Amino acid sequence: METEKIGLKKRPRKDGTTAYYWVATAVSSKAKDYPQKTVRVHGDMSEIIQVCQTLTSELKQWLAEKGIGPAPVYDKSLHSLIRLYRSNKASSYFEVSSKTRESYDYALNLLDEACGSRMLDRVTGLDMKEWYAHFKEPAEDTAAQAIAREEARQRGEVLPPNPERARRAYYVMQMLRIVVGFGVVSDLPECYRLKHVLEEMRFPVPKARTQSITFEQVQAICHKAVEKGLLSIALAQALQFELTLRQVDVIGMWEKADDAASGGILDRGQRWGGGLLWSHLDQQGILTKVTTKVDDVVAEHDTMQYPFLRSIIDMVPPEKRFGPMIKSEATGLPYRRRHFADVWRSVADEAGVPRSVWNRDSRAGGVTEGSDAGADLEHLRHHANHKNAATTQRYNRRTLEKTREVARLRVASRGIKNGPGTRS
């Protein structure tokens, strides 16, 4: 792939590593007024390319809307259909949240890169079965995995192969259904036939994740993060696990800022919101925040009931307790989701946490610990701010009492002195 076409640039660092950037003008010389001129990108090369492809698609859409770039043209290829879907304001692409759109882009980029050149009037159901099988294939070893596998081989051990990516394959095929459905709504003849074929096809629904993170793993991650000077990662991890908060409710999200004049935390044409602010935590240690996923549901927790969490909070100097609670030490700004995931993963790896455990398992880990400790199911629902507790919360004013009870049981079940500097 030609990196210039997707705006990818690289710069060597003094320590021998390489920094990667997406540069708008590397995609088009007419992008001088584009708000996001340069974006630092992270991850392995496949992730970096996917991010650059998404940013390039957004730039081309902006150029087309300004009448600068060429308008998307449908030529019966899957690539052109995907581009139409991403650029037409009437498509469902513009009806979802920025977080969901990021997931859409991930699947669309995979589909476009692998199958975009295919002409839709020649695609069969057998072709789509092959596509599914391709996307399901195990990931190649990372450099670190390859080294570990070779070291194991030299010891006479055989490490298990990487697992098939059934979840990824299923999601890509679901996005294909969505894009083809948009083609039907747009009255594109080839899409009528493909929709009929897809209706006759079934792709196995991936099993729900069963992994959850343990308190011992949370401690290991937090201690390693503090050791590395990444207090932001330690605080985010502790908040997610102890208070069973969704990642987005802790670190927030960046969305396009159509009106920069309205203020807020702005960076490269995007506005941050949805995450925890220090103002959500009062002087008595009560954290109160409206959740982003469920309307009218308020997360309300007494952080004083969680000594380990308080030990992390207390590491933040009082003079720094303003604005977003979770800010990157490198930029001073709230994390982008992908960058947060990359930094968290590197810390978790160093802490010895298996790669099968993800940061998003923190919420499940907290709920599991509460259940194992004997917490009442209704109390757990309040603690986790689940959707099916929304109606209850509107009429019940005892949420804080219930979340405190869950906290008491969880901390008691750990059987350790759960305070500052404690290690399992």
BABAFI-883857 format. One record per residue (C-alpha): residue number from 1; residue in one letter; x, y, z. Coordinates in steps of 0.2 Angstrom, whole numbers, padded with zeros to 4 digits. Layout:
N
[rec NUM,"A",[X,Y,Z]],
...
***
This chain:
424
[rec 1,"M",[0000,0000,0000]],
[rec 2,"E",[0006,0017,-0004]],
[rec 3,"T",[0008,0027,0012]],
[rec 4,"E",[0006,0044,0003]],
[rec 5,"K",[-0011,0040,-0002]],
[rec 6,"I",[-0017,0037,0016]],
[rec 7,"G",[-0006,0052,0023]],
[rec 8,"L",[0006,0041,0033]],
[rec 9,"K",[0022,0049,0038]],
[rec 10,"K",[0036,0043,0049]],
[rec 11,"R",[0050,0051,0059]],
[rec 12,"P",[0064,0042,0068]],
[rec 13,"R",[0067,0046,0086]],
[rec 14,"K",[0083,0048,0095]],
[rec 15,"D",[0080,0032,0105]],
[rec 16,"G",[0079,0022,0089]],
[rec 17,"T",[0061,0020,0088]],
[rec 18,"T",[0049,0027,0075]],
[rec 19,"A",[0035,0040,0077]],
[rec 20,"Y",[0021,0039,0065]],
[rec 21,"Y",[0009,0053,0059]],
[rec 22,"W",[-0006,0055,0048]],
[rec 23,"V",[-0003,0072,0038]],
[rec 24,"A",[-0018,0079,0029]],
[rec 25,"T",[-0008,0088,0015]],
[rec 26,"A",[0000,0071,0011]],
[rec 27,"V",[-0017,0065,0005]],
[rec 28,"S",[-0022,0081,-0004]],
[rec 29,"S",[-0013,0098,-0007]],
[rec 30,"K",[-0030,0106,-0005]],
[rec 31,"A",[-0031,0101,0013]],
[rec 32,"K",[-0022,0116,0020]],
[rec 33,"D",[-0038,0123,0029]],
[rec 34,"Y",[-0043,0105,0036]],
[rec 35,"P",[-0044,0106,0055]],
[rec 36,"Q",[-0035,0090,0058]],
[rec 37,"K",[-0018,0094,0050]],
[rec 38,"T",[-0007,0081,0059]],
[rec 39,"V",[-0012,0067,0070]],
[rec 40,"R",[0000,0056,0079]],
[rec 41,"V",[-0005,0037,0077]],
[rec 42,"H",[-0001,0023,0088]],
[rec 43,"G",[-0002,0004,0088]],
[rec 44,"D",[0006,-0010,0076]],
[rec 45,"M",[0007,-0006,0058]],
[rec 46,"S",[-0010,-0014,0053]],
[rec 47,"E",[-0018,-0003,0067]],
[rec 48,"I",[-0009,0012,0061]],
[rec 49,"I",[-0014,0009,0043]],
[rec 50,"Q",[-0032,0007,0048]],
[rec 51,"V",[-0032,0024,0058]],
[rec 52,"C",[-0024,0033,0043]],
[rec 53,"Q",[-0038,0025,0031]],
[rec 54,"T",[-0051,0032,0042]],
[rec 55,"L",[-0044,0049,0044]],
[rec 56,"T",[-0041,0049,0025]],
[rec 57,"S",[-0059,0045,0022]],
[rec 58,"E",[-0065,0059,0033]],
[rec 59,"L",[-0054,0071,0024]],
[rec 60,"K",[-0060,0066,0007]],
[rec 61,"Q",[-0078,0068,0014]],
[rec 62,"W",[-0074,0086,0020]],
[rec 63,"L",[-0066,0090,0004]],
[rec 64,"A",[-0081,0084,-0006]],
[rec 65,"E",[-0093,0094,0005]],
[rec 66,"K",[-0082,0110,0003]],
[rec 67,"G",[-0083,0107,-0016]],
[rec 68,"I",[-0064,0105,-0017]],
[rec 69,"G",[-0062,0086,-0020]],
[rec 70,"P",[-0071,0075,-0032]],
[rec 71,"A",[-0088,0069,-0026]],
[rec 72,"P",[-0090,0050,-0023]],
[rec 73,"V",[-0094,0041,-0039]],
[rec 74,"Y",[-0102,0023,-0039]],
[rec 75,"D",[-0094,0012,-0052]],
[rec 76,"K",[-0102,-0005,-0046]],
[rec 77,"S",[-0087,-0009,-0035]],
[rec 78,"L",[-0088,-0012,-0017]],
[rec 79,"H",[-0075,0002,-0014]],
[rec 80,"S",[-0087,0014,-0022]],
[rec 81,"L",[-0102,0008,-0012]],
[rec 82,"I",[-0092,0010,0004]],
[rec 83,"R",[-0087,0027,0000]],
[rec 84,"L",[-0105,0032,-0004]],
[rec 85,"Y",[-0111,0025,0012]],
[rec 86,"R",[-0097,0035,0022]],
[rec 87,"S",[-0101,0051,0013]],
[rec 88,"N",[-0120,0052,0011]],
[rec 89,"K",[-0128,0061,0025]],
[rec 90,"A",[-0143,0051,0024]],
[rec 91,"S",[-0134,0034,0028]],
[rec 92,"S",[-0134,0026,0045]],
[rec 93,"Y",[-0116,0031,0046]],
[rec 94,"F",[-0120,0048,0052]],
[rec 95,"E",[-0134,0042,0064]],
[rec 96,"V",[-0122,0033,0076]],
[rec 97,"S",[-0111,0040,0090]],
[rec 98,"S",[-0093,0044,0086]],
[rec 99,"K",[-0088,0028,0096]],
[rec 100,"T",[-0099,0017,0086]],
[rec 101,"R",[-0093,0026,0070]],
[rec 102,"E",[-0075,0021,0075]],
[rec 103,"S",[-0080,0003,0076]],
[rec 104,"Y",[-0089,0005,0059]],
[rec 105,"D",[-0073,0012,0051]],
[rec 106,"Y",[-0063,-0002,0058]],
[rec 107,"A",[-0074,-0015,0049]],
[rec 108,"L",[-0076,-0005,0033]],
[rec 109,"N",[-0057,-0002,0032]],
[rec 110,"L",[-0054,-0021,0033]],
[rec 111,"L",[-0068,-0024,0020]],
[rec 112,"D",[-0062,-0011,0008]],
[rec 113,"E",[-0044,-0016,0009]],
[rec 114,"A",[-0047,-0034,0006]],
[rec 115,"C",[-0062,-0034,-0005]],
[rec 116,"G",[-0065,-0016,-0011]],
[rec 117,"S",[-0059,-0020,-0029]],
[rec 118,"R",[-0073,-0033,-0032]],
[rec 119,"M",[-0087,-0028,-0044]],
[rec 120,"L",[-0104,-0031,-0035]],
[rec 121,"D",[-0113,-0038,-0050]],
[rec 122,"R",[-0100,-0053,-0050]],
[rec 123,"V",[-0100,-0056,-0031]],
[rec 124,"T",[-0108,-0073,-0026]],
[rec 125,"G",[-0112,-0081,-0009]],
[rec 126,"L",[-0097,-0092,-0011]],
[rec 127,"D",[-0086,-0077,-0012]],
[rec 128,"M",[-0093,-0070,0004]],
[rec 129,"K",[-0090,-0086,0013]],
[rec 130,"E",[-0072,-0085,0007]],
[rec 131,"W",[-0072,-0067,0014]],
[rec 132,"Y",[-0078,-0073,0031]],
[rec 133,"A",[-0065,-0086,0032]],
[rec 134,"H",[-0052,-0074,0027]],
[rec 135,"F",[-0057,-0061,0041]],
[rec 136,"K",[-0058,-0076,0053]],
[rec 137,"E",[-0040,-0081,0051]],
[rec 138,"P",[-0028,-0079,0066]],
[rec 139,"A",[-0018,-0064,0068]],
[rec 140,"E",[0000,-0065,0064]],
[rec 141,"D",[0012,-0065,0078]],
[rec 142,"T",[0018,-0048,0084]],
[rec 143,"A",[0037,-0045,0086]],
[rec 144,"A",[0036,-0049,0104]],
[rec 145,"Q",[0025,-0064,0101]],
[rec 146,"A",[0037,-0071,0088]],
[rec 147,"I",[0052,-0069,0100]],
[rec 148,"A",[0043,-0078,0114]],
[rec 149,"R",[0038,-0092,0102]],
[rec 150,"E",[0056,-0094,0097]],
[rec 151,"E",[0062,-0094,0114]],
[rec 152,"A",[0049,-0107,0119]],
[rec 153,"R",[0054,-0118,0104]],
[rec 154,"Q",[0072,-0117,0110]],
[rec 155,"R",[0067,-0123,0127]],
[rec 156,"G",[0057,-0138,0118]],
[rec 157,"E",[0040,-0130,0122]],
[rec 158,"V",[0026,-0126,0109]],
[rec 159,"L",[0016,-0111,0112]],
[rec 160,"P",[-0002,-0112,0107]],
[rec 161,"P",[-0007,-0104,0090]],
[rec 162,"N",[-0016,-0087,0090]],
[rec 163,"P",[-0035,-0090,0091]],
[rec 164,"E",[-0046,-0087,0076]],
[rec 165,"R",[-0054,-0070,0075]],
[rec 166,"A",[-0072,-0075,0074]],
[rec 167,"R",[-0079,-0059,0082]],
[rec 168,"R",[-0069,-0049,0069]],
[rec 169,"A",[-0076,-0059,0054]],
[rec 170,"Y",[-0094,-0058,0061]],
[rec 171,"Y",[-0093,-0040,0063]],
[rec 172,"V",[-0086,-0036,0046]],
[rec 173,"M",[-0100,-0047,0038]],
[rec 174,"Q",[-0113,-0037,0048]],
[rec 175,"M",[-0105,-0021,0041]],
[rec 176,"L",[-0107,-0028,0023]],
[rec 177,"R",[-0125,-0031,0026]],
[rec 178,"I",[-0127,-0013,0032]],
[rec 179,"V",[-0118,-0006,0017]],
[rec 180,"V",[-0128,-0017,0005]],
[rec 181,"G",[-0144,-0012,0013]],
[rec 182,"F",[-0139,0006,0010]],
[rec 183,"G",[-0136,0002,-0008]],
[rec 184,"V",[-0154,-0005,-0009]],
[rec 185,"V",[-0161,0011,-0001]],
[rec 186,"S",[-0151,0021,-0014]],
[rec 187,"D",[-0159,0010,-0028]],
[rec 188,"L",[-0143,0002,-0034]],
[rec 189,"P",[-0148,-0013,-0044]],
[rec 190,"E",[-0133,-0024,-0039]],
[rec 191,"C",[-0137,-0022,-0021]],
[rec 192,"Y",[-0155,-0029,-0023]],
[rec 193,"R",[-0147,-0046,-0028]],
[rec 194,"L",[-0133,-0046,-0015]],
[rec 195,"K",[-0146,-0042,-0001]],
[rec 196,"H",[-0156,-0057,-0007]],
[rec 197,"V",[-0140,-0068,-0006]],
[rec 198,"L",[-0135,-0062,0011]],
[rec 199,"E",[-0153,-0066,0018]],
[rec 200,"E",[-0149,-0084,0013]],
[rec 201,"M",[-0133,-0084,0022]],
[rec 202,"R",[-0129,-0086,0041]],
[rec 203,"F",[-0112,-0082,0049]],
[rec 204,"P",[-0109,-0090,0067]],
[rec 205,"V",[-0113,-0077,0080]],
[rec 206,"P",[-0097,-0076,0091]],
[rec 207,"K",[-0099,-0082,0109]],
[rec 208,"A",[-0100,-0068,0122]],
[rec 209,"R",[-0084,-0064,0131]],
[rec 210,"T",[-0082,-0073,0147]],
[rec 211,"Q",[-0065,-0065,0153]],
[rec 212,"S",[-0065,-0053,0168]],
[rec 213,"I",[-0051,-0045,0177]],
[rec 214,"T",[-0046,-0049,0195]],
[rec 215,"F",[-0042,-0037,0209]],
[rec 216,"E",[-0025,-0044,0209]],
[rec 217,"Q",[-0022,-0040,0191]],
[rec 218,"V",[-0029,-0023,0194]],
[rec 219,"Q",[-0017,-0020,0208]],
[rec 220,"A",[-0002,-0026,0197]],
[rec 221,"I",[-0007,-0015,0182]],
[rec 222,"C",[-0009,0000,0194]],
[rec 223,"H",[0007,-0002,0203]],
[rec 224,"K",[0016,-0005,0186]],
[rec 225,"A",[0008,0011,0179]],
[rec 226,"V",[0014,0021,0194]],
[rec 227,"E",[0031,0014,0193]],
[rec 228,"K",[0032,0020,0175]],
[rec 229,"G",[0026,0037,0179]],
[rec 230,"L",[0008,0034,0171]],
[rec 231,"L",[-0003,0038,0185]],
[rec 232,"S",[-0017,0042,0173]],
[rec 233,"I",[-0017,0023,0168]],
[rec 234,"A",[-0017,0018,0186]],
[rec 235,"L",[-0032,0030,0191]],
[rec 236,"A",[-0042,0025,0175]],
[rec 237,"Q",[-0040,0007,0179]],
[rec 238,"A",[-0044,0008,0197]],
[rec 239,"L",[-0060,0019,0194]],
[rec 240,"Q",[-0066,0007,0180]],
[rec 241,"F",[-0064,-0009,0191]],
[rec 242,"E",[-0069,-0002,0208]],
[rec 243,"L",[-0084,0008,0203]],
[rec 244,"T",[-0088,-0004,0188]],
[rec 245,"L",[-0089,0011,0176]],
[rec 246,"R",[-0088,0010,0157]],
[rec 247,"Q",[-0072,0015,0149]],
[rec 248,"V",[-0080,0029,0140]],
[rec 249,"D",[-0087,0036,0156]],
[rec 250,"V",[-0070,0037,0163]],
[rec 251,"I",[-0058,0043,0149]],
[rec 252,"G",[-0072,0051,0138]],
[rec 253,"M",[-0072,0052,0119]],
[rec 254,"W",[-0066,0064,0106]],
[rec 255,"E",[-0079,0070,0093]],
[rec 256,"K",[-0079,0082,0078]],
[rec 257,"A",[-0081,0100,0084]],
[rec 258,"D",[-0093,0108,0071]],
[rec 259,"D",[-0094,0124,0081]],
[rec 260,"A",[-0077,0128,0089]],
[rec 261,"A",[-0084,0144,0096]],
[rec 262,"S",[-0095,0135,0108]],
[rec 263,"G",[-0079,0131,0118]],
[rec 264,"G",[-0074,0115,0128]],
[rec 265,"I",[-0058,0105,0127]],
[rec 266,"L",[-0053,0106,0109]],
[rec 267,"D",[-0039,0099,0099]],
[rec 268,"R",[-0036,0097,0080]],
[rec 269,"G",[-0055,0100,0076]],
[rec 270,"Q",[-0062,0088,0089]],
[rec 271,"R",[-0070,0091,0106]],
[rec 272,"W",[-0068,0080,0121]],
[rec 273,"G",[-0083,0076,0132]],
[rec 274,"G",[-0091,0062,0142]],
[rec 275,"G",[-0077,0057,0154]],
[rec 276,"L",[-0074,0060,0172]],
[rec 277,"L",[-0071,0078,0178]],
[rec 278,"W",[-0063,0082,0195]],
[rec 279,"S",[-0079,0091,0198]],
[rec 280,"H",[-0089,0075,0198]],
[rec 281,"L",[-0080,0070,0215]],
[rec 282,"D",[-0085,0081,0230]],
[rec 283,"Q",[-0075,0084,0246]],
[rec 284,"Q",[-0084,0069,0255]],
[rec 285,"G",[-0078,0057,0241]],
[rec 286,"I",[-0094,0055,0233]],
[rec 287,"L",[-0093,0053,0214]],
[rec 288,"T",[-0108,0057,0204]],
[rec 289,"K",[-0110,0057,0185]],
[rec 290,"V",[-0123,0055,0172]],
[rec 291,"T",[-0118,0040,0162]],
[rec 292,"T",[-0116,0041,0143]],
[rec 293,"K",[-0124,0025,0137]],
[rec 294,"V",[-0140,0025,0147]],
[rec 295,"D",[-0152,0041,0148]],
[rec 296,"D",[-0157,0047,0165]],
[rec 297,"V",[-0145,0035,0174]],
[rec 298,"V",[-0133,0043,0186]],
[rec 299,"A",[-0118,0034,0193]],
[rec 300,"E",[-0116,0037,0212]],
[rec 301,"H",[-0102,0030,0222]],
[rec 302,"D",[-0094,0033,0238]],
[rec 303,"T",[-0075,0032,0234]],
[rec 304,"M",[-0071,0032,0253]],
[rec 305,"Q",[-0077,0014,0253]],
[rec 306,"Y",[-0063,0008,0242]],
[rec 307,"P",[-0046,0011,0250]],
[rec 308,"F",[-0036,0005,0236]],
[rec 309,"L",[-0045,0017,0224]],
[rec 310,"R",[-0042,0031,0237]],
[rec 311,"S",[-0024,0027,0238]],
[rec 312,"I",[-0023,0030,0219]],
[rec 313,"I",[-0033,0046,0220]],
[rec 314,"D",[-0023,0053,0234]],
[rec 315,"M",[-0007,0052,0223]],
[rec 316,"V",[-0014,0066,0213]],
[rec 317,"P",[-0009,0083,0221]],
[rec 318,"P",[-0024,0094,0225]],
[rec 319,"E",[-0017,0108,0214]],
[rec 320,"K",[-0019,0096,0199]],
[rec 321,"R",[-0037,0091,0203]],
[rec 322,"F",[-0046,0101,0189]],
[rec 323,"G",[-0053,0097,0172]],
[rec 324,"P",[-0053,0079,0166]],
[rec 325,"M",[-0048,0066,0178]],
[rec 326,"I",[-0039,0056,0166]],
[rec 327,"K",[-0026,0065,0155]],
[rec 328,"S",[-0011,0058,0146]],
[rec 329,"E",[0006,0063,0154]],
[rec 330,"A",[0013,0065,0136]],
[rec 331,"T",[0001,0078,0130]],
[rec 332,"G",[-0008,0085,0145]],
[rec 333,"L",[-0025,0081,0136]],
[rec 334,"P",[-0038,0067,0138]],
[rec 335,"Y",[-0033,0051,0129]],
[rec 336,"R",[-0039,0046,0112]],
[rec 337,"R",[-0047,0029,0114]],
[rec 338,"R",[-0035,0020,0104]],
[rec 339,"H",[-0020,0028,0112]],
[rec 340,"F",[-0027,0024,0129]],
[rec 341,"A",[-0029,0006,0124]],
[rec 342,"D",[-0011,0004,0117]],
[rec 343,"V",[-0003,0012,0133]],
[rec 344,"W",[-0014,0001,0145]],
[rec 345,"R",[-0010,-0014,0135]],
[rec 346,"S",[0009,-0011,0136]],
[rec 347,"V",[0007,-0008,0155]],
[rec 348,"A",[-0003,-0024,0157]],
[rec 349,"D",[0009,-0034,0147]],
[rec 350,"E",[0023,-0028,0159]],
[rec 351,"A",[0013,-0032,0174]],
[rec 352,"G",[0011,-0050,0168]],
[rec 353,"V",[-0008,-0049,0164]],
[rec 354,"P",[-0013,-0061,0150]],
[rec 355,"R",[-0017,-0054,0133]],
[rec 356,"S",[-0034,-0062,0134]],
[rec 357,"V",[-0039,-0050,0147]],
[rec 358,"W",[-0044,-0033,0140]],
[rec 359,"N",[-0046,-0016,0149]],
[rec 360,"R",[-0065,-0017,0144]],
[rec 361,"D",[-0066,-0032,0155]],
[rec 362,"S",[-0064,-0021,0171]],
[rec 363,"R",[-0082,-0018,0173]],
[rec 364,"A",[-0086,-0037,0171]],
[rec 365,"G",[-0072,-0040,0184]],
[rec 366,"G",[-0079,-0028,0197]],
[rec 367,"V",[-0097,-0035,0195]],
[rec 368,"T",[-0090,-0053,0196]],
[rec 369,"E",[-0081,-0049,0212]],
[rec 370,"G",[-0096,-0041,0219]],
[rec 371,"S",[-0107,-0057,0215]],
[rec 372,"D",[-0094,-0069,0222]],
[rec 373,"A",[-0093,-0058,0238]],
[rec 374,"G",[-0112,-0061,0240]],
[rec 375,"A",[-0119,-0044,0235]],
[rec 376,"D",[-0137,-0043,0231]],
[rec 377,"L",[-0141,-0043,0213]],
[rec 378,"E",[-0152,-0028,0213]],
[rec 379,"H",[-0138,-0019,0222]],
[rec 380,"L",[-0125,-0024,0209]],
[rec 381,"R",[-0137,-0018,0195]],
[rec 382,"H",[-0137,-0001,0204]],
[rec 383,"H",[-0118,-0002,0206]],
[rec 384,"A",[-0115,-0006,0188]],
[rec 385,"N",[-0128,0007,0181]],
[rec 386,"H",[-0136,-0007,0170]],
[rec 387,"K",[-0150,-0001,0158]],
[rec 388,"N",[-0163,-0012,0166]],
[rec 389,"A",[-0160,-0003,0182]],
[rec 390,"A",[-0165,0014,0174]],
[rec 391,"T",[-0183,0014,0179]],
[rec 392,"T",[-0179,0009,0197]],
[rec 393,"Q",[-0166,0023,0199]],
[rec 394,"R",[-0179,0036,0193]],
[rec 395,"Y",[-0190,0031,0208]],
[rec 396,"N",[-0178,0025,0221]],
[rec 397,"R",[-0167,0037,0230]],
[rec 398,"R",[-0156,0024,0239]],
[rec 399,"T",[-0143,0021,0226]],
[rec 400,"L",[-0129,0027,0236]],
[rec 401,"E",[-0133,0016,0251]],
[rec 402,"K",[-0134,0001,0239]],
[rec 403,"T",[-0117,0005,0230]],
[rec 404,"R",[-0109,0007,0247]],
[rec 405,"E",[-0115,-0010,0253]],
[rec 406,"V",[-0108,-0018,0237]],
[rec 407,"A",[-0091,-0009,0241]],
[rec 408,"R",[-0091,-0016,0259]],
[rec 409,"L",[-0094,-0034,0253]],
[rec 410,"R",[-0081,-0033,0239]],
[rec 411,"V",[-0067,-0025,0250]],
[rec 412,"A",[-0071,-0037,0264]],
[rec 413,"S",[-0070,-0052,0252]],
[rec 414,"R",[-0052,-0048,0247]],
[rec 415,"G",[-0045,-0053,0264]],
[rec 416,"I",[-0031,-0041,0264]],
[rec 417,"K",[-0026,-0024,0271]],
[rec 418,"N",[-0032,-0014,0255]],
[rec 419,"G",[-0024,0002,0258]],
[rec 420,"P",[-0010,0013,0251]],
[rec 421,"G",[0005,0004,0245]],
[rec 422,"T",[-0003,-0013,0248]],
[rec 423,"R",[0002,-0027,0236]],
[rec 424,"S",[-0006,-0044,0234]],
***
